[in-house]
Amino acid sequence: MDVIVETNDNVLVVAPRGRLDSAAAPAFEQRLLGHLDTGERGVVLDLTGLDYISSAGLRVLLVVAKRLRAGNRRFVVCALRSAVREVFELSGFTAIFEIRPTVADGLACFRNS
């Protein structure tokens, strides 16, 4: 799995590509948590390139969201592909996370807050 990380207006934009499964989840979690200590206002998770997410991947997202909330920072998930959206819906994660259709919409959440 590849991950692209950039900063946009003091918001971390993270874009995993490929599969976020039990093999990829530990490295993704470590990398993402390492970026959370840099002082950004929050994270926009761009799932445009994510083909699959397992329960291990969902757990990573919960860990990240909890860490951000503890620091009064925001976590926005964007651009879910249909297969990933289905996993989010079946697991109830659509009620847990703030979800936006595009990265631009996710970034706009930070400008409007």
N, C-alpha and C positions, 0 to 999 in steps of 0.2 A: 504494500500500500504506500502510495506517495502522499505527502501532505505539503500544501503550499500555505505559508504563513506570511501575512503582511499586515501593516498597520494603516488605517485610514481614519484620519481625524481623531487620533487617540483611542481608536477602537481596533481591537485585534480581529482580523478576518482570517479564519482558518478553513481551508478547503481540502478535506481528505479525498483521495481518489482511489477507487477500487473497492475492496471489501474490508469492512471493519468487523472482523470476526475474532474468535478466541486467539488466533495466532497473532493478529495485528494489534489487538486491544492494549496489551501491556505497554508496548512501545509508544503507541499513540497517546495513551494516558500520561506517560512520563514526559513526553515531549510537550503536550498541551499544558500540563500543570507547571512545567518549567517556564512557560511563557506568561503564566498568570501573575507572576511576581514583578512584572515590569511596569505596573502602574496604569495600564489602560483602563478606560471607563467600563469596559465590558468586552464581550466576545460575540461576533457574528459567525455562526457556523454555517458555511456554504456547502450544502450537500449535493450540489449539482452533479458532481462526479462520483458520488457514492453509489455503487451498484447493489450493495448488500450490507445489512447490519444485523448482527446476532445479539443475543442477550448480553454477551460480554461487552459488546460495543455500546449497548444501551446503558449498561452499568457505568461505563466511563463517562457518558454524558451526564448521568446523575451526579457523579463525583464532582465533575467540573461545575455543574450548576450549583451544587451545594457550596463549593468553595467561593464561587462568585457572589452568591447571596449573602454569605457570611461577611463579605467585604462591601456589602451594599452596591454591588455591581450587577450589570444586566447580562443575560444570556439569551440570544435570539438565534433560532434555528431557521434556515432559509433553504428554499429551492429543493424540496424533497421530491425525488423521483417516485413514480407510482409504487414500485415494489417496496421502497423504504417507507413511504407514507403508509402503506398497508400495515407494516410492522408497527409503526408508531400508533396507528389507530387500534390495532388488536391488543397492544400492550397498555393502552390508556395514556400513552405519552403525549398525545395531542392535547390532553387536558393539563399536563404538567408543564410543558414548555411553551414559550412564546414562539409561534411559528408564523413566518412571513413568506409570501410567494417568491420573492427575489431578494438578492443581496442588497440591491438599492433600497428596497422597502425595509430591510433589516437595519441598514445604516440610518435610514430616516428616523427610525425609532429613537436613536440617540440624539438626533438633532431636535426632535420634538419633545424631549423630556427635560 
